[in-house]
Amino acid sequence: MTPGSNIPLPVARVTVDVTAPVRLDVSGLLLTADGKVRSDDDFIFYNQPSGPGVTYRSGGGTAPDAITVDTAAVPPGIEKIVVTASPDAAGQTFQGIEPTATIRSADDNSVLATFTPPQLGTETALVIVEVYLRNGAWKARAVGQGYANGLAGIATDFGVTVEEPTPAPTPTPVAPPQPTMQPPVTPPAPPMSTPPPPAAPPAPATGKINLDKGRVSLQKNQTVSLVKGGRPLLSQVKMGLGWEPAYRGKDIDLDASVIAYGPQRNHIDSCYFGKLQIVNGAIRHSGDNLTGEGGGDDEVITVDLGRLPQDVTGLVFTVNSFSGQKFTEVAKAYCRLLDGTTGEELVRFDLTSAEPQTGVMMAKLIKQFSGEWEMTAMGDFVKSRTVRGMVKPAAQSL
């Protein structure tokens, strides 16, 4: 195919994969007649691998990522699905890289068409092809439109909300230490265990927020209170943790765990692949994932907050590399908190930097005196290949 050319689709289900000499992130967006998504749920990618009629498949570093479109299942009002690609490495452009999109029948994998965009340069993301509805029939068109501001630029153009990282504000000078029973005369930003004053909006990188406005994307060290409308939102949560290999042809065997602590930072128990239930089944582990392949969560830890013993007041979620691989060999590590009943994603934290260590503390849940729970994004690296080595540094973090 050449830029702007199109073909009719002889099958209802098609897969678009995109190959290149380097690893690419491939995603799909469902667009209405005005060229916009209906909501962020119409953005299908590695952290949100399925939507109505559209699914994402990870190649795991050994095969190309792909978007599959089932045109019979695409909801009314969606007239176009655009398939995008961007280099996985931060800041890398398409200069000298020729990506090729292959449109296949999703049922028998037969090739329907291929397209290699010509004359690429400083682009860091592409709308490479689109599957679109015209006069009641589905077609595919070669596009090759480049963006210099990456996948975020594409997403923003099509109406997806993109939360850019905000630099931490300069720390506010604090007053000299006061007696422990008296508050400081000029308090700094509210600590995570104390609700902020009603009139003060939360600070972008350190302030505490709640779930009143829906799903929250946390930055490192930011805290969210698991309440909505001033009331505790839920009693059962799931912490999903995911990752992928950073290099082609490599598996990455990581182990997600949660460590339970008492009010004096005393270690109560640890839940991991070798001990799938603790505290009478109130905390449960999904089991070990040995490769990190595939979209979505690699391991899930379910916490029944309503069944936790009273002496469990802190939970720290960790990920370790038992095989000794460093986190610099890991791509797209994240954790996300879900409503355990509905599966709705409530809070997400994407690990945007890595250190050559074998353990990381991803997030912590802390029970407040009021009974509500708060989640804080951590992203702190530790030299430890097992959860046992995480117990002491995780306790110090509470």
C-alpha positions in Angstrom: 0.0 0.0 0.0 1.0 3.6 -0.5 0.1 6.6 1.7 -3.6 7.4 1.3 -4.5 4.1 -0.5 -7.2 1.9 0.9 -8.5 -1.7 0.5 -11.9 -3.2 1.3 -11.8 -5.8 4.1 -13.0 -9.2 3.0 -13.2 -10.5 6.6 -14.9 -9.2 9.7 -11.9 -9.7 12.0 -8.5 -8.2 11.1 -5.2 -7.9 13.0 -2.7 -5.1 12.4 0.9 -5.8 13.6 3.8 -3.4 13.2 7.4 -4.5 13.0 10.6 -2.5 13.1 14.3 -3.1 13.9 13.6 -1.8 17.4 10.8 -2.6 19.8 7.6 -0.6 19.3 4.6 0.2 21.3 1.4 -0.3 19.3 -2.0 1.0 20.3 -5.5 1.5 18.9 -8.1 4.3 19.4 -11.8 4.0 18.7 -13.0 7.2 17.1 -16.5 8.7 16.5 -17.5 10.7 13.4 -15.9 13.8 14.9 -12.5 12.0 15.1 -12.5 11.8 18.9 -12.6 9.0 21.5 -15.8 8.8 23.6 -13.7 8.5 26.8 -10.3 7.3 27.8 -11.7 3.7 27.7 -11.5 3.9 23.9 -7.6 4.0 24.1 -6.4 0.4 23.8 -2.8 -0.3 24.7 -0.6 -2.4 26.9 -2.1 -1.1 30.2 -5.7 -1.3 28.9 -5.6 -4.2 26.4 -9.2 -4.6 25.6 -12.2 -2.5 24.6 -15.4 -2.9 22.6 -14.4 -4.8 19.4 -10.7 -3.9 19.8 -8.0 -5.8 21.6 -4.2 -5.3 22.1 -1.7 -8.2 22.0 1.8 -7.9 23.3 4.6 -9.5 21.4 6.6 -9.8 24.6 9.7 -8.4 22.9 10.0 -11.4 20.6 7.1 -10.7 18.2 5.4 -7.5 17.1 2.6 -5.9 19.2 -0.7 -6.1 17.4 -4.2 -4.6 17.4 -7.1 -6.8 16.5 -10.4 -5.3 15.3 -13.6 -7.3 15.2 -15.7 -5.0 13.0 -18.9 -6.9 13.9 -18.4 -6.1 17.6 -17.4 -2.4 17.2 -20.2 -0.4 18.9 -22.6 1.9 17.0 -21.2 5.4 16.6 -17.6 4.2 16.2 -16.5 4.9 12.6 -12.8 4.5 12.7 -10.1 2.6 14.6 -6.6 4.1 14.2 -3.5 2.0 14.8 -0.5 3.9 16.2 3.1 3.0 16.8 6.0 4.6 18.7 9.5 3.4 19.6 9.6 1.9 23.1 12.8 3.6 24.0 12.3 7.1 25.4 13.1 9.9 23.0 13.9 7.6 20.1 12.7 8.8 16.6 11.8 6.9 13.5 15.0 8.3 11.8 16.6 5.3 10.0 13.8 3.0 11.2 11.3 1.7 8.7 8.2 0.3 10.5 6.0 -2.0 8.5 2.3 -2.5 9.2 0.8 -5.9 8.1 -3.0 -6.2 7.9 -4.0 -9.9 8.3 -7.1 -11.9 8.7 -7.4 -12.5 12.4 -8.9 -16.0 11.8 -6.3 -17.6 9.5 -3.4 -15.1 9.7 -3.4 -14.6 5.9 -1.9 -11.3 4.8 -4.3 -8.8 3.3 -1.9 -5.8 2.8 1.3 -4.3 4.0 2.4 -0.7 4.4 5.8 0.9 5.1 5.6 4.7 5.6 8.2 6.5 3.5 10.6 9.4 4.4 10.4 9.3 8.2 12.6 11.5 10.3 12.2 13.2 13.7 8.7 11.6 14.3 8.4 9.8 17.6 5.0 8.4 16.9 2.9 7.4 13.9 -0.7 6.9 13.0 0.2 4.1 10.7 -3.1 2.6 9.4 -6.8 3.0 10.1 -9.7 0.7 9.8 -12.8 2.7 9.0 -16.5 2.4 8.0 -17.6 3.9 4.7 -21.2 3.4 3.3 -21.8 0.4 5.5 -18.6 -1.4 4.5 -15.3 -1.7 6.5 -12.0 -0.7 4.8 -8.4 -0.2 5.7 -6.3 2.8 4.7 -2.6 3.5 4.8 -1.9 6.7 6.7 1.7 7.2 7.9 1.1 10.5 9.7 3.9 11.4 12.1 4.0 13.2 15.4 7.1 14.8 17.0 5.6 14.7 20.5 5.2 11.0 20.8 2.2 8.9 21.6 0.9 11.6 24.0 0.6 13.9 21.1 -1.5 11.4 19.2 -3.7 10.6 22.2 -4.3 14.3 22.9 -5.3 15.0 19.3 -7.9 12.3 19.5 -9.3 13.4 22.9 -7.6 11.1 25.4 -6.7 12.7 28.7 -2.9 12.6 29.1 -1.5 13.5 32.6 2.0 14.8 32.2 4.4 14.4 35.1 4.6 17.5 37.2 7.9 18.4 38.9 7.8 18.3 42.6 7.4 21.8 44.1 10.2 23.4 46.1 9.8 22.2 49.7 8.2 24.8 51.9 10.5 25.9 54.9 9.2 24.5 58.1 9.2 26.0 61.5 11.6 24.6 64.2 10.4 21.3 65.8 7.7 21.7 68.3 6.8 19.5 71.3 5.2 16.2 70.1 1.7 17.0 71.5 1.5 20.5 69.8 1.2 21.1 66.1 3.9 23.3 64.4 3.1 27.0 64.3 3.6 27.2 60.5 2.8 23.7 59.2 4.2 22.5 55.9 2.1 20.6 53.4 -0.2 18.2 55.2 1.5 14.8 56.0 -0.1 11.7 54.4 -1.9 10.7 57.7 -3.7 14.0 58.2 -6.5 15.3 55.9 -5.7 18.6 54.1 -7.6 21.7 55.1 -10.9 21.8 53.2 -10.1 25.0 51.4 -6.7 24.0 50.2 -6.5 22.3 46.8 -4.1 19.3 46.7 -0.6 20.0 45.5 0.2 18.4 42.1 3.0 16.1 43.3 2.6 15.7 47.0 -0.9 16.6 48.1 -3.4 14.0 49.1 -6.4 13.5 46.9 -9.5 11.2 46.9 -11.5 9.4 44.3 -14.3 11.9 44.0 -13.3 12.7 40.4 -12.8 9.1 39.4 -9.7 7.2 38.4 -6.4 8.7 39.7 -3.0 8.5 38.1 -0.3 8.9 40.8 3.1 10.3 40.6 5.9 9.0 42.9 5.3 9.8 46.6 1.7 11.1 45.9 -1.1 9.8 48.1 -4.7 9.1 47.4 -7.4 8.5 50.0 -9.6 5.5 49.1 -12.8 7.4 49.9 -15.5 9.0 47.7 -17.9 11.6 48.8 -16.3 11.5 52.3 -17.1 7.9 52.8 -15.0 4.7 52.4 -15.5 3.5 48.9 -15.0 -0.2 49.1 -14.0 -3.1 51.3 -12.2 -5.4 48.8 -9.4 -4.3 46.5 -7.1 -5.9 44.0 -3.6 -4.7 43.4 -2.6 -5.7 39.8 1.1 -5.5 39.0 2.5 -5.8 35.5 5.8 -5.6 33.6 7.4 -6.6 30.3 10.9 -7.5 29.2 12.8 -4.4 27.9 14.7 -6.4 25.2 13.7 -8.7 22.5 13.9 -12.4 23.1 14.2 -12.2 26.9 11.8 -13.4 29.6 11.7 -11.5 32.8 10.7 -13.5 35.9 9.6 -11.1 38.6 7.6 -11.9 41.8 5.0 -9.6 43.2 4.3 -9.7 47.0 2.6 -7.8 49.8 4.0 -7.5 53.3 1.6 -6.9 56.2 2.6 -4.8 59.2 1.2 -3.8 62.6 0.9 -0.4 64.1 4.5 -0.5 65.4 5.8 -1.4 62.0 6.0 -5.0 63.2 6.1 -7.6 60.5 2.9 -9.8 60.6 3.3 -11.9 57.4 4.2 -11.8 53.7 2.0 -13.0 50.8 3.9 -14.2 47.7 4.1 -17.0 45.2 5.3 -19.4 47.9 2.5 -18.5 50.3 -0.6 -17.6 48.4 -2.8 -16.7 51.4 -2.2 -15.0 54.7 -4.2 -13.5 57.6 -6.9 -16.2 57.3 -7.4 -15.7 53.6 -8.0 -11.9 53.8 -5.0 -11.4 51.5 -4.6 -13.7 48.5 -2.0 -14.0 45.7 -2.9 -15.0 42.1 0.3 -17.1 41.6 3.6 -16.7 39.9 4.1 -15.4 36.3 7.4 -16.6 34.9 7.8 -14.5 31.8 6.0 -11.1 32.0 4.5 -11.7 28.6 1.1 -10.6 27.5 -1.0 -7.4 28.1 -2.6 -6.6 31.4 -1.7 -7.6 34.9 1.0 -10.3 35.4 0.2 -10.9 39.1 -2.8 -9.9 41.2 -3.0 -9.6 45.0 -6.5 -9.4 46.4 -7.0 -7.7 49.8 -10.3 -8.0 51.7 -9.9 -4.8 53.7 -13.1 -5.6 55.7 -11.7 -9.0 56.8 -8.2 -7.8 57.8 -7.4 -8.2 61.5 -7.4 -5.0 63.4 -3.7 -5.2 64.0 -2.9 -5.1 60.2 -2.5 -1.3 59.6 0.1 -1.2 56.8 0.6 -3.1 53.5 3.6 -2.7 51.3 3.5 -4.1 47.7 6.8 -5.2 46.3 8.3 -6.7 43.2 11.5 -8.8 43.2 13.7 -10.5 40.6 14.5 -13.9 42.0 16.6 -14.8 39.0 18.8 -11.7 39.6 17.7 -9.7 36.5 17.9 -5.9 37.2 15.0 -3.5 36.8 16.9 -1.8 34.0 15.9 -4.9 32.0 12.2 -4.3 32.7 9.8 -2.3 30.6 6.4 -0.8 31.5 6.3 -1.8 35.2 3.2 -0.5 36.9 0.7 -1.2 39.7 -3.0 -0.4 39.7 -5.6 -0.7 42.4 -9.0 -2.1 41.3 -12.4 -2.4 43.0 -12.4 -6.0 44.0 -16.1 -6.4 43.2 -16.6 -4.5 39.9 -13.0 -4.7 38.5 -13.0 -0.9 38.0 -9.6 0.6 38.0 -9.3 3.2 40.7 -5.6 4.2 41.0 -2.6 3.6 38.7 1.1 4.2 39.2 3.5 3.7 36.3 7.2 3.2 37.2 8.8 5.7 34.8 12.5 5.2 35.9 14.6 2.2 36.8 17.7 1.4 38.8 20.1 -1.6 38.4 18.6 -3.3 41.5 16.6 -6.5 42.0 13.7 -5.2 44.2 11.3 -2.3 44.2 8.7 -1.1 46.6 5.8 -0.1 44.3 3.1 1.2 46.7 1.8 1.1 50.2 -1.6 1.1 51.8 -1.9 2.6 55.3 -4.9 2.5 57.6 -5.7 5.9 59.2 -7.1 6.4 62.7 -10.4 7.2 61.0 -10.5 3.7 59.5 -10.0 4.9 55.9 -7.1 3.5 53.8 -4.6 5.6 51.8 -2.5 4.5 48.9 0.9 6.1 48.3 3.0 5.5 45.1 6.6 4.6 46.0 8.9 3.4 43.3 11.8 2.9 45.7 14.5 0.4 44.6 16.2 -2.1 47.0 18.9 -4.7 46.6 16.9 -7.9 47.3 16.0 -10.9 45.2 13.3 -12.1 47.6 10.4 -10.7 49.6 12.3 -11.7 52.8 14.9 -9.0 52.1 12.2 -6.4 51.6 10.7 -6.7 55.1 13.1 -4.3 56.8 13.2 -1.5 54.2 9.5 -1.7 53.7 8.9 -1.3 57.4 11.2 1.8 57.4 9.0 3.2 54.6 5.8 3.2 56.7 
